[in-house]
Amino acid sequence: MPFAVGVIQTLGFPGVLAAADAMVKGARVTLVYYGLAERGEFIVAIRGATSEVKPAIEAGIEAAKKTPGCAEISYYIVPNPPENLEAVLPIQYTAKVERFI
């Protein structure tokens, strides 16, 4: 089963929190990364089956847009990322971040 990576960038912490919550509740995905992007912008990344990541990202974008004072800046989905991408970016499954089964 091919796995994908989905990323949402928001303006403000409440927006990224709402997006992360909506994504993990909306589909069978794993939250693999969260961090500060720049200038009050935050980023959250999820992994899961390609068919699950797209609806999760859509739910996260909708949640971020509905959060007062926050906005969705950008988003991106990478279907079936190559191994070297996992080696460079913090998107791999670890003991701390186990794959959702």
N, C-alpha and C positions, 0 to 999 in steps of 0.2 A: 504494500500500500504506500503510495507516494505521500510524503509529508511536506507541509508548506510552512512558511514563516509569515506572520502578519505583524505589521508595526503601525501604531498610531501615535502621532505627535500632537499634543494639545498645549494650549496656552493656559497655565495655571494648574495647580495640583488637584483641585476638586474634579476637574474635567478628566484627568488621566485616571483618577480613582474610580470615577463613574464608568469610564470606558472599560477599565480592567474588570470591574465587577460584572458589567453587562456581557463582556466577551466570555468569561468563564462560566457564567450562568446560561448563556445563549447557545452554546455548542460544546462538543467534547474536545476541548483544547487545553493546553497547559501554558500557564504564564511562566515564561522563561527569563524575562528581563524587564527591569524597570529602572529608570534613571532620569537625571536632570540633563536636558539637551543643551539649553543655553537661554539666557535672558528670561527666565521664568517659564520656559517651555519644558515640558516633560515628555518622555517617550516610554511606551510599554510595548513589549513584544510577546507574541504567543506562537505556539507550534501545535500542529495537529494534522490530521488528514486534510488534504487539499479541499475536499468537499465540506469540511467543518470550519475551516479558517475563514472562508468568504462570508458566511452568515454571521460568524462571530465578529468580524471586523465591521460589518454593517451595523450590528447591534451596538458595538462600541462607539462608532461614529455618531449614531443617533443619541446615545446617552450623553456623550460629550457636548453635543449641540444643545441639549436640553438643560445642561447644568448652568445656573446663573453665573455670569461673569467669566465664563470660560468659552473657549472655541477650539474646534478641531483645526489644526494647522495643516497636517498632511497625513497620508496613510499610504501603505504599500504592501503588496502581497507577493512573496517569492515562492512560486510552486516548485517543489522538489529542488531545494538548494544543494549545490555541490558540496562535497566534503571539505574542500579548502575554505569555504565560507564559514563552516562550523568551527574550523580551527582558528580563524582570525577573530570572529565576532562571538560575543557571549550568548549564543543562542542554543547551545547543545544541552541535552538532557544530562543531569548530574544526580548524585545521591540526594542533594538538597532539592533539586527540581526534577522530580520523577515524571515520566510520561503518563498522561491520563489514559487509563485503560478502560 
